[in-house]
Amino acid sequence: MDIQTILTDKTLKAKPKVEAISKMLLDKKVTIGELIKIAKVSKDKDKGTCIESLEFATRTNPRIASPDLLAFITGTLTDEAPRVRWESAKVIGNIAHLFPGKLDGAIGNLLTNTEYSGTVVRWSAAFALGEIVKLKTKHNKDLIPAIETIIKRDEDNAIRKIYQKALKAVS
């Protein structure tokens, strides 16, 4: 079975689709490049499924990530669809440690998502930014004050706790 067949299979719900595509990635039956190619031309629902599959696969094995994946996911952080944004942020959180010197674009887009109206998008941005802060890179000079401002601004206690935990890990 290929990615397109899985995405168009009306008998499969979203979670089994994600699991099947993730397994194909992890088993090297498809490449990240192939999945990105399909995601780029897919409608929001299928694009979200593709990116959620990438999130699951990179959470299981971050080393499957490539610079091309980082570039693609950095761009999808600003997608119109909230699911695409939040799954993209989680991918960044999973792989940031592999690309500490190439996160400028991702950080900018994640900071934009901290002001998004949807809680899940903001939570996912908090997760990714927290993982980036824990890397203790040159980004922390600007990122820590930005996070401190977000903590004061965001009304969601769960989101504030993610940031506070990350700041505590680097202090």
RODO-2510 file (C-alpha; in nm, 4 decimals, decimal comma):
residues 171
     n   res          X          Y          Z
     1     m     0,0000     0,0000     0,0000
     2     d     0,1262     0,3497    -0,0769
     3     i     0,0686     0,6850     0,0967
     4     q    -0,1931     0,8071    -0,1497
     5     t    -0,3921     0,4846    -0,1136
     6     i    -0,3895     0,5187     0,2650
     7     l    -0,4955     0,8837     0,2507
     8     t    -0,7897     0,8097     0,0190
     9     d    -0,9050     0,4918     0,1964
    10     k    -1,2526     0,5788     0,3282
    11     t    -1,2551     0,2703     0,5555
    12     l    -0,9629     0,4035     0,7625
    13     k    -1,0074     0,6675     1,0284
    14     a    -0,7413     0,9343     1,0921
    15     k    -0,5436     0,7530     1,3636
    16     p    -0,4930     0,4270     1,1670
    17     k    -0,3873     0,6360     0,8648
    18     v    -0,1249     0,8157     1,0760
    19     e    -0,0031     0,4884     1,2244
    20     a     0,0232     0,3204     0,8832
    21     i     0,2145     0,6075     0,7232
    22     s     0,4416     0,6440     1,0266
    23     k     0,5214     0,2749     1,0172
    24     m     0,6073     0,3018     0,6478
    25     l     0,8468     0,5874     0,7287
    26     l     1,0081     0,4077     1,0192
    27     d     1,0379     0,0839     0,8210
    28     k     1,1937     0,2816     0,5313
    29     k     0,9231     0,1715     0,2888
    30     v     0,8722     0,5385     0,1941
    31     t     1,1021     0,8344     0,2319
    32     i     1,0387     1,1610     0,4059
    33     g     1,0906     1,3257     0,0676
    34     e     0,8045     1,1236    -0,0818
    35     l     0,5762     1,2151     0,2070
    36     i     0,6677     1,5839     0,1831
    37     k     0,5936     1,5787    -0,1902
    38     i     0,2451     1,4428    -0,1239
    39     a     0,1811     1,6770     0,1700
    40     k     0,2714     1,9824    -0,0393
    41     v    -0,0087     1,9141    -0,2879
    42     s    -0,2676     1,7769    -0,0436
    43     k    -0,5737     1,9453     0,0992
    44     d    -0,5620     2,0454     0,4667
    45     k    -0,7039     1,7181     0,6046
    46     d    -0,4534     1,4953     0,4226
    47     k    -0,1696     1,7427     0,4764
    48     g    -0,2454     1,7295     0,8485
    49     t    -0,2385     1,3497     0,8394
    50     c     0,0973     1,3544     0,6602
    51     i     0,2474     1,5945     0,9140
    52     e     0,0991     1,4053     1,2078
    53     s     0,2642     1,0923     1,0639
    54     l     0,5938     1,2824     1,0556
    55     e     0,5379     1,3880     1,4167
    56     f     0,4762     1,0314     1,5308
    57     a     0,7736     0,8982     1,3342
    58     t     1,0139     1,1700     1,4576
    59     r     0,8969     1,1221     1,8160
    60     t     0,9797     0,7514     1,7803
    61     n     1,3059     0,8083     1,5909
    62     p     1,4152     1,1725     1,5524
    63     r     1,7181     1,0645     1,3477
    64     i     1,4995     1,0065     1,0423
    65     a     1,4759     1,3860     1,0081
    66     s     1,6622     1,5714     0,7371
    67     p     1,7369     1,9374     0,6602
    68     d     1,4647     1,9154     0,3927
    69     l     1,2147     1,8069     0,6574
    70     l     1,3172     2,0964     0,8814
    71     a     1,2729     2,3426     0,5927
    72     f     0,9315     2,2012     0,4975
    73     i     0,8027     2,1929     0,8541
    74     t     0,9305     2,5445     0,9250
    75     g     0,7125     2,6625     0,6372
    76     t     0,4038     2,4713     0,7477
    77     l     0,4143     2,6355     1,0906
    78     t     0,2278     2,9273     0,9316
    79     d    -0,0277     2,7187     0,7407
    80     e    -0,3918     2,8257     0,7556
    81     a    -0,5039     2,4931     0,9045
    82     p    -0,4572     2,4785     1,2842
    83     r    -0,3891     2,1008     1,2792
    84     v    -0,1049     2,1544     1,0337
    85     r     0,0402     2,4268     1,2582
    86     w     0,0264     2,2259     1,5792
    87     e     0,1593     1,9031     1,4297
    88     s     0,4402     2,1003     1,2619
    89     a     0,5373     2,2559     1,5952
    90     k     0,5530     1,9126     1,7559
    91     v     0,7817     1,7901     1,4753
    92     i     1,0123     2,0870     1,5430
    93     g     1,0142     1,9976     1,9130
    94     n     1,1081     1,6399     1,8247
    95     i     1,3952     1,7272     1,5900
    96     a     1,5319     2,0642     1,7081
    97     h     1,8266     1,8995     1,8849
    98     l     1,9484     1,7679     1,5485
    99     f     1,9620     2,1149     1,3896
   100     p     2,0543     2,3654     1,6648
   101     g     2,2165     2,6082     1,4208
   102     k     1,9304     2,6050     1,1689
   103     l     1,6328     2,7032     1,3813
   104     d     1,6021     3,0776     1,3099
   105     g     1,3038     3,0445     1,0749
   106     a     1,1317     2,7899     1,2950
   107     i     1,1745     3,0094     1,6035
   108     g     1,0243     3,3096     1,4251
   109     n     0,7220     3,1091     1,3105
   110     l     0,6793     2,9457     1,6515
   111     l     0,6826     3,2868     1,8193
   112     t     0,4088     3,3959     1,5778
   113     n     0,2069     3,0906     1,6812
   114     t     0,2298     3,1895     2,0490
   115     e    -0,0246     3,4600     1,9664
   116     y    -0,2621     3,2286     1,7775
   117     s    -0,6175     3,2129     1,9138
   118     g    -0,6291     2,8329     1,9320
   119     t    -0,4976     2,6744     2,2503
   120     v    -0,3547     2,3614     2,0847
   121     v    -0,1474     2,5705     1,8425
   122     r    -0,0113     2,7778     2,1334
   123     w     0,0521     2,4647     2,3430
   124     s     0,2459     2,3017     2,0574
   125     a     0,4476     2,6195     2,0028
   126     a     0,5278     2,6171     2,3752
   127     f     0,6451     2,2559     2,3528
   128     a     0,8743     2,3308     2,0578
   129     l     1,0116     2,6549     2,2014
   130     g     1,0708     2,4801     2,5331
   131     e     1,2719     2,2080     2,3591
   132     i     1,4727     2,4724     2,1735
   133     v     1,5491     2,6658     2,4932
   134     k     1,6724     2,3462     2,6588
   135     l     1,9389     2,3186     2,3866
   136     k     2,1127     2,6207     2,5451
   137     t     2,2112     2,7760     2,2121
   138     k     2,2796     3,1354     2,1127
   139     h     1,9040     3,1694     2,0557
   140     n     1,8434     3,1766     2,4313
   141     k     1,9693     3,5341     2,4528
   142     d     1,6537     3,6498     2,2716
   143     l     1,4292     3,3512     2,3348
   144     i     1,4322     3,3562     2,7149
   145     p     1,3059     3,7170     2,7410
   146     a     1,0425     3,6405     2,4751
   147     i     0,9250     3,3381     2,6720
   148     e     0,9113     3,5394     2,9936
   149     t     0,6827     3,7861     2,8135
   150     i     0,4645     3,5032     2,6818
   151     i     0,4291     3,3602     3,0339
   152     k     0,2901     3,6950     3,1512
   153     r     0,0569     3,7237     2,8497
   154     d    -0,0858     3,3740     2,8020
   155     e    -0,3897     3,2992     3,0157
   156     d    -0,3632     2,9204     2,9855
   157     n    -0,1912     2,7758     3,2918
   158     a    -0,0878     2,4524     3,1135
   159     i     0,0941     2,6547     2,8472
   160     r     0,2665     2,8732     3,1074
   161     k     0,3822     2,5583     3,2896
   162     i     0,5497     2,4243     2,9739
   163     y     0,7499     2,7440     2,9448
   164     q     0,8295     2,7574     3,3157
   165     k     0,9566     2,3991     3,3108
   166     a     1,1834     2,4774     3,0153
   167     l     1,3206     2,7911     3,1820
   168     k     1,3837     2,5982     3,5026
   169     a     1,5810     2,3387     3,3036
   170     v     1,8213     2,6067     3,1762
   171     s     1,8607     2,8132     3,4925
***
